[in-house]
Amino acid sequence: MTISRERVLQELAEIAVPGGGNLVSQDLVRALSVESGLVRFVIEAGDAATARALAPVEAEAQRRLSALPGVEKVQIVTTAPAAPRGAPPQVVARSGGASDPPSLKIGRHPTPQAGPAPVGGVARIVAIGSGKGGVGKSTLTSNLAVALARQGRRVGLLDADIYGPSQPRMLGLTGQRPTSDGQMIEPLHAHGVTVMSLGLMMKEGEAVVWRGPMLMGALQQMLNQVKWGELDVLLVDLPPGTGDVQLSLCQKAQVTGAIIVSTPQDVALIDARRAIDMFDKLKTPVLGLVENMSTYVCPNCGHEAHLFGHGGVAAEAQMLGLPFLGEIPLSLDVRLAGDEGAPIASGDGPVAQSFARLAARLIADGLA
Ligand SMILES: Nc1ncnc2c1ncn2[C@@H]1O[C@H](COP(=O)(O)OP(=O)(O)OP(=O)(O)O)[C@@H](O)[C@H]1O
């Protein structure tokens, strides 16, 4: 027997909270997820003191839900935003190790919206996806952004990879925080690119409990409450796979299309096919495929090797009738540059040229 979401909410509505009402009537439950006996949610308090006062409520919810038939495990996290609700706008230092997220309350319920909407000032939104993790999607996004900026395009990069936000590190923004006046977020800037990362708005460890509506609300805020300015293209670095973020983005924003990154191995390609299917279902055009970690050129002897095979992505693109947009070689320098926060595309070597070619192709195709 499995438990339903409605039954969980019914139980939570029985639990009184200090000050009157119950967990549900006071709208304290966020990101409720009920999946095969595992119940997870966040109790979101207005401030830290209220969160502490809610400890017995959390314990009672834990006890009551655990006792319900069909519930195997209950995970509850009680959180409070950085600033109390209704507090005057608070500006967080732009840099210098500020560790708290900006004061804008993020992860609210989504605002009703008729359908996918454009983002003011942003001409195109291009999602960068992959079926499988670790194929170099974030590396490609940061380098492509830099390559496009070097070719005179006005580029934004939204890091929506909530489970492993890596753009701040790859772009040399570690330790910096965006600022907020409580209404709008001032994004960061690096290598000619306007940058915002969902990860920078969250407290550590928060992403794991985020689900459906909460993610959708947060993504909506990233699109509409960030001062992106006038952009030719906004690149969105998606988490790997086919989940809530992909769904939310395509439902809420008018996405021009998606680029799928894959390595040439069969397993990566199978996952890439799944990602393509998902975008098809969401009616988001797939703009083409890119092969990453294609060829390895030995820095000592110049010998070319194909560690993960070669040409698999081009063949797959042809089979699916999709454009093959380009290939990026496997090179230790790509990783080192990413780790140092100076994307390789900001230099002049052969890999930078691969990214420049990819950027030029997108511009020529009217996609950036
Ligand atoms: N062309 C390349 N040559 C060498 N190393 C690369 C290349 N592309 C990516 N990498 C390295 O591979 C690792 C994974 O890359 P990256 O984080 O971009 O992948 P991802 O697909 O975004 O992963 P995740 O699933 O974590 O989102 C990183 O250490 C990165 O530096």
The ligand as an ORCA input file, in Angstrom:
! r2SCAN-3c Opt
* xyz 0 1
  N      36.805     18.621    -23.185
  C      37.222     18.325    -21.962
  N      38.490     17.938    -21.736
  C      38.927     17.623    -20.482
  N      38.171     17.664    -19.396
  C      36.890     18.041    -19.548
  C      36.341     18.399    -20.824
  N      35.035     18.730    -20.653
  C      34.791     18.609    -19.339
  N      35.880     18.198    -18.673
  C      36.021     17.918    -17.229
  O      35.096     16.886    -16.905
  C      34.513     17.123    -15.620
  C      32.989     17.169    -15.750
  O      32.665     18.310    -16.521
  P      31.386     19.200    -16.212
  O      31.266     19.516    -14.765
  O      31.384     20.314    -17.185
  O      30.270     18.140    -16.617
  P      28.708     18.200    -16.438
  O      28.144     17.386    -17.532
  O      28.238     19.595    -16.332
  O      28.575     17.473    -15.077
  P      27.381     17.477    -13.988
  O      26.705     16.202    -14.207
  O      28.112     17.520    -12.692
  O      26.530     18.663    -14.233
  C      35.124     18.421    -15.111
  O      36.207     18.119    -14.285
  C      35.629     19.104    -16.389
  O      36.728     19.959    -16.145
*
